[in-house]
Amino acid sequence: MSAARSQAGGRDGAGAGEGAEVQAASPHEWRDPETRRELKKAGVWLGLICAIALVVLLIQPLLIIFAGLVFASMLDGGVRLLGKLLPIPRGWRLLIVVLGVLAFLFGVFYLTGVQIAAQVEQLRTTLDVQAARVSAWATQMGIVPGHSDLKGLAQQALGSVGRLTTWVGTAVGALTSLFMVMVIGLFVAMEPRIYDRGLQWMVPTAQREQFAITIDRMAFTMRRLLAGRLLGMAFEGFLTWFILMVLGVPMALVLGLIAAILAFIPNVGAFITGVLMTAVGFSAGVDTGLYALATYFVVQTFDGYVVIPMVAKRTVDLPPALTLSAQILASTLFGVVGLALADPMTAMIKVALERSAEREEEEGGGAA
């Protein structure tokens, strides 16, 4: 009898154990490791989607901010260069650089302002006449449609481009954007370490060291890229003006100024400069047009085979095909400002990718 009770009690105990409460976390509870892991993955993807949407919506102010950082890099490069000569506080060096830039600009426009204004008006009239001649010749040869069709096509093209560049389409918008770029650049150049620390605080603690290294390399690359670009602009503008003036090509000063400004945008800027020089030269005669065309080829050849390789060795060497592709994409997506900032953006992406590859090699070597 006792043995039977014992066996029955054992069976009852087993039955009670099978119906006991489950102590582990259910799959829908936060404390479940698998649930937390999946929620983290979902949060990463959601954050990435939100970031892309914000970039698309805020691309115009983001470009202005990036342009301000480019201007700050220019100022910072001048401050660092001046620091090698004058052991004075950074604020005073920045003031000297800013005053020097303003004095140069006011001096140039004070000495040549009337001449530049007259030549700009003359250039506009000359381009209108040359464009009308080319259009009439092409229409007569049957290469392009008639004038009315051309007008309709031009309106459609300008309308599509205008949607991309509406925010800089007016003089007020352009001046406001330029003012904001200069203000942002000046503030960043005053205390760059403050903004550097602010960016590092936005990164997880474990990644801050690597992030700081990447940011330092980006800043160094930006300074070298802009230093080389400014040197190339000065050389190309001065050489273009001097040769055109010696050869007697009209509007040599304004063409040299345009060549210097457009030299900031490789490939595309050189092509536009050549078109303007050729149009102005042939407006004064066949011989003058050939002189202008020869000047363009001489300047671009010397710049491409002598100046750019020398500058690239000491600054940033970006392959021409890469820069041209980046300019096409940036101009299509962001308009004129994107075209101007395509090279700095490409250089920054290149630095980030190189640093990422370097980290992978270091981690792979450490693991081995």
Summary of the structure (lengths in Angstrom):
residues: 368
radius of gyration: 31.3
end to end distance: 70.3
largest distance: 129.9
contacts: 1009
relative contact order: 0.08
helix: 86%
strand: 0%
